[in-house]
Amino acid sequence: MRDQVLGGRYRMVRQLGQGGMGQVWEAQDETLNRPVAVKVISLLAGGASRGDEARARFLREARITAQLQHPNIVTIHDLGETGTEGSMIPFLVMELVRGEGLDAMLRRGAVSLPDAARWGAQIGDALADAHDAGILHRDIKPSNILITPSGHVKVLDFGIARSVDPYATADRLTQSGFIVGTPTYMAPEQARGFPEPRSDLYSLGCLLFELITGQPPFQAPDGMGYLTAHLTQEPPAPSSVSPGISAAWDKLVLTLLRKEPAQRYSSASELCRALRQIDHTHVPTTSDGAAVASWRDQVHAALIGLGYTSQKADEAIAAITPQADAVLAAGGTLKPGALLKEALRFLNRSR
């Protein structure tokens, strides 16, 4: 697809990834002269009546999801279809986020507890905003979470899992033979076909378990094995898998992994408060990784407040990070105000 132009304006530059639903490409928006990401949903290719219905549902769901505007959710810019009559394929055009997926990070092992708490809270913020709008994610997993160079979360693919379900109806999301979501991270009620907002929290609990221990809460040889485990087995405490994990972390994660939704946190907002409290209890000084993230958060927010895009803020923070690291290495104290000035100097030079 390289150099192919979709929708009369998006020129495909290079493939960024491929999954079960289709391909993701970096593209150039030739109308606005900016880089974007294009997700081609090849799973919905074809021209039969069921394919037509599935594509229509995908486009309808994508329009609903495009209403979400949150700093931790990848923004949808446009959507359309490509191909020839009888073989149309839908595509999504999104902001191009520079960063690394949590799946890639986890291949190197568990992350620090402060990082897990901070990223988990940002994912929770995204879920809270979506749930308030009546939108479920249905597929929270490491590959759907990007971490930008400035340490901020971007959640991908809201509503995609539901929209590509060929059996979706108004009152039931799945029928026998098709499961919406990823078995390794799937809530019991979602496996039965009845997801709700707290199903996303269960999936986030599975993700947090993996972030702090380096492995998911259940081990199974295949998807059916994972579903059986979620439905019937009690998860281990994270501290029994990895030493150094506190009782507070055990309580938080095991609450998320309750079989009954009503026994989990009542909302994503409540979970965010718990994660930020646990993060605070683990960050006593300004000389560790969490303190570095704190100045990044402050500078990022200040740049956004001054009208810069999230991408520009990330570029500036990445540029001044070596300077901040040098200050810490010398035993100095970071001053966010001074770092903001350095970030602004970088942005002015790069114009």
NULUMNU-822757 format. One line per 5 residues: number of its first residue (from 0); for each residue z, y, x of C-alpha. Coordinates in steps of 0.1 Angstrom, whole numbers, m for minus. Each point is the difference from the previous one (the first is absolute). Layout:
BEGIN
NUM) Z/Y/X ~ ...
This chain:
BEGIN
0) 0/0/0 ~ 1/23/30 ~ m19/33/m6 ~ m4/m10/m37 ~ 7/30/m23
5) 21/m8/m32 ~ 0/23/m30 ~ m25/23/18 ~ 26/15/23 ~ 22/m26/18
10) m17/m13/32 ~ 16/m32/13 ~ 11/4/37 ~ 20/m31/10 ~ 19/m28/m17
15) 37/3/2 ~ 11/m32/m17 ~ m8/m28/m24 ~ 21/m19/m25 ~ m2/m21/m31
20) m12/29/m22 ~ m26/14/24 ~ m5/23/30 ~ 14/33/11 ~ m22/24/19
25) 4/33/17 ~ m27/23/m14 ~ m12/35/2 ~ 0/21/m31 ~ m32/19/5
30) 6/24/m28 ~ 34/13/13 ~ m5/m10/36 ~ 32/m20/4 ~ 9/m36/9
35) 12/m22/m28 ~ 8/m37/m6 ~ m22/m20/m24 ~ 12/m32/m15 ~ m29/m21/m13
40) 14/m25/m26 ~ m24/m29/6 ~ 22/m23/m21 ~ m14/18/m31 ~ m37/m3/10
45) m24/m15/m26 ~ m16/8/m33 ~ 13/m25/m25 ~ 19/12/m30 ~ 33/m9/15
50) m9/18/32 ~ m10/31/m20 ~ 33/m1/m18 ~ 20/m4/33 ~ m18/29/16
55) 5/22/m30 ~ 37/m9/0 ~ 2/7/38 ~ m16/34/m5 ~ 24/8/m28
60) 31/m11/20 ~ m12/19/30 ~ m3/32/m20 ~ 36/m4/m12 ~ 12/m7/36
65) m19/30/13 ~ 24/22/m19 ~ 27/m9/25 ~ 6/28/24 ~ 28/m8/24
70) 4/4/38 ~ 8/m38/4 ~ m30/m12/m21 ~ m35/0/14 ~ m20/25/m21
75) m31/m12/m19 ~ m29/25/3 ~ m28/m16/m20 ~ m13/m33/m14 ~ m33/m14/m9
80) m24/m30/1 ~ m27/m11/24 ~ m27/m26/0 ~ m30/m8/m23 ~ m1/m6/m37
85) 16/m33/m7 ~ 19/0/33 ~ 23/30/0 ~ 31/2/22 ~ 28/26/m6
90) 14/21/28 ~ 30/23/6 ~ m1/31/22 ~ 34/8/15 ~ 16/23/26
95) m5/m15/35 ~ 35/m7/14 ~ 4/m5/37 ~ 28/m24/6 ~ 11/m36/4
100) 6/m26/m27 ~ 34/m16/m3 ~ m17/m34/2 ~ m11/9/36 ~ 34/13/9
105) 17/m32/m13 ~ m22/m21/22 ~ 21/15/29 ~ 32/m9/m17 ~ 27/17/m21
110) 3/38/m1 ~ 32/21/6 ~ 24/3/m28 ~ m4/38/m2 ~ m37/m4/m2
115) 3/m26/m28 ~ 23/22/m20 ~ m21/32/4 ~ m33/m18/m8 ~ 16/m19/m28
120) 12/32/m16 ~ m34/16/3 ~ m16/m30/m16 ~ 26/3/m27 ~ m8/37/m5
125) m37/m10/m6 ~ 10/m27/m24 ~ 23/24/m19 ~ m28/25/m5 ~ m24/m27/m11
130) 25/m17/m24 ~ 7/34/m15 ~ m37/2/m8 ~ 0/m34/m15 ~ m18/m17/29
135) 11/m31/18 ~ m12/m10/35 ~ 2/m38/m5 ~ m8/m8/37 ~ 25/16/24
140) m5/m18/33 ~ m3/9/37 ~ m38/5/0 ~ 3/25/m28 ~ 23/23/19
145) m13/23/28 ~ 23/19/24 ~ m16/32/13 ~ 4/12/36 ~ 27/24/m12
150) 20/m30/m14 ~ m8/6/m37 ~ m8/m27/m26 ~ m33/m1/m19 ~ m1/m26/m28
155) m35/m14/m8 ~ m16/m17/m30 ~ 21/11/m30 ~ m14/m17/m31 ~ m26/m20/18
160) 16/m34/m6 ~ 1/5/m37 ~ m35/14/m2 ~ m17/m29/16 ~ 18/m26/m21
165) m29/m15/m21 ~ 25/m11/m27 ~ 19/32/m4 ~ 7/11/m35 ~ 20/28/m16
170) 31/m22/m4 ~ m2/m26/28 ~ m11/4/35 ~ m10/m35/9 ~ m7/m34/m15
175) 0/m35/14 ~ m22/m2/31 ~ 2/35/13 ~ 31/17/16 ~ 1/38/5
180) 17/8/33 ~ 9/m18/33 ~ 22/m31/m3 ~ 20/7/31 ~ 14/32/m15
185) m2/m7/m38 ~ 29/4/m25 ~ 8/m29/m22 ~ m9/18/m32 ~ m33/11/15
190) m8/m36/9 ~ 5/m8/m37 ~ m25/28/m9 ~ 25/27/m12 ~ 4/26/28
195) 21/31/m6 ~ 11/29/23 ~ 28/m20/16 ~ m25/m26/10 ~ m13/25/25
200) 36/4/13 ~ 3/m38/5 ~ m32/1/21 ~ 14/29/20 ~ 32/m21/5
205) m22/m28/15 ~ m17/26/22 ~ 34/14/12 ~ 13/m35/7 ~ m31/m5/22
210) 3/34/17 ~ 36/m6/11 ~ m2/m38/8 ~ m36/m5/11 ~ m7/m25/m28
215) m3/m1/m38 ~ 30/m12/m20 ~ m17/m33/m8 ~ m21/m24/20 ~ m27/m21/m16
220) m33/m18/9 ~ m21/17/m27 ~ 0/24/m29 ~ 14/m25/m25 ~ 28/m7/23
225) 9/37/2 ~ m1/4/m38 ~ 22/m30/m4 ~ 25/14/25 ~ 1/34/m18
230) 6/m17/m33 ~ 26/m26/10 ~ 16/7/34 ~ 26/25/11 ~ m9/21/30
235) 21/m1/32 ~ 20/30/11 ~ m20/20/25 ~ 29/m2/24 ~ m2/m38/0
240) m35/3/13 ~ 4/28/25 ~ 32/11/18 ~ 11/36/m1 ~ m8/6/m37
245) 29/16/m19 ~ 16/m11/m32 ~ m14/31/m16 ~ m36/m11/8 ~ 8/m35/m13
250) 12/15/m33 ~ m29/23/m4 ~ m27/m26/6 ~ 16/m28/m20 ~ 4/24/m29
255) m37/6/1 ~ m7/m37/1 ~ 20/m9/m31 ~ m20/m23/m23 ~ 8/20/m31
260) m15/36/0 ~ 30/14/m17 ~ 22/m10/29 ~ m20/20/26 ~ 1/37/5
265) m7/18/m32 ~ m28/21/14 ~ m19/8/32 ~ 19/33/1 ~ 34/m18/1
270) m13/m22/28 ~ m11/30/20 ~ 34/15/m2 ~ 15/m33/13 ~ m25/m2/29
275) 6/36/10 ~ 38/m7/0 ~ m4/m31/21 ~ m23/19/24 ~ 26/28/3
280) 27/m25/9 ~ m21/m15/28 ~ m10/33/17 ~ 30/16/16 ~ m17/21/27
285) m32/19/7 ~ m10/m21/30 ~ m14/m31/m17 ~ m32/m8/m18 ~ 13/12/m34
290) 6/34/15 ~ m35/2/12 ~ m12/m9/m35 ~ 22/28/m13 ~ m17/27/19
295) m33/m15/m9 ~ 9/2/m37 ~ 11/36/3 ~ m31/11/19 ~ m23/m19/m23
300) 16/16/m31 ~ m2/34/15 ~ m37/m3/8 ~ m7/m13/m35 ~ 19/30/m13
305) m22/23/21 ~ m31/m14/m16 ~ m11/m26/25 ~ m13/m34/m11 ~ 21/m31/6
310) m27/m12/25 ~ 2/33/20 ~ 38/m2/0 ~ m2/m36/13 ~ m25/11/28
315) 23/28/11 ~ 31/m22/0 ~ m18/m26/20 ~ m10/27/25 ~ 35/13/6
320) 18/m33/0 ~ m3/m5/38 ~ 17/34/4 ~ 28/m11/m23 ~ 4/m33/18
325) 3/18/33 ~ 28/22/m14 ~ 19/m31/m12 ~ m6/m19/33 ~ 16/30/18
330) 30/m1/m22 ~ m9/31/m18 ~ 3/9/m38 ~ m30/3/m22 ~ m5/32/m19
335) m23/m4/m30 ~ m7/38/m1 ~ m13/0/36 ~ m20/m32/m7 ~ m15/16/m31
340) m12/29/22 ~ m16/m25/24 ~ m17/m18/m29 ~ m14/33/m13 ~ m13/8/35
345) m18/m33/1 ~ m15/5/m35 ~ m12/35/10 ~ m16/m13/32 ~ m17/m28/m18
350) m18/22/m26
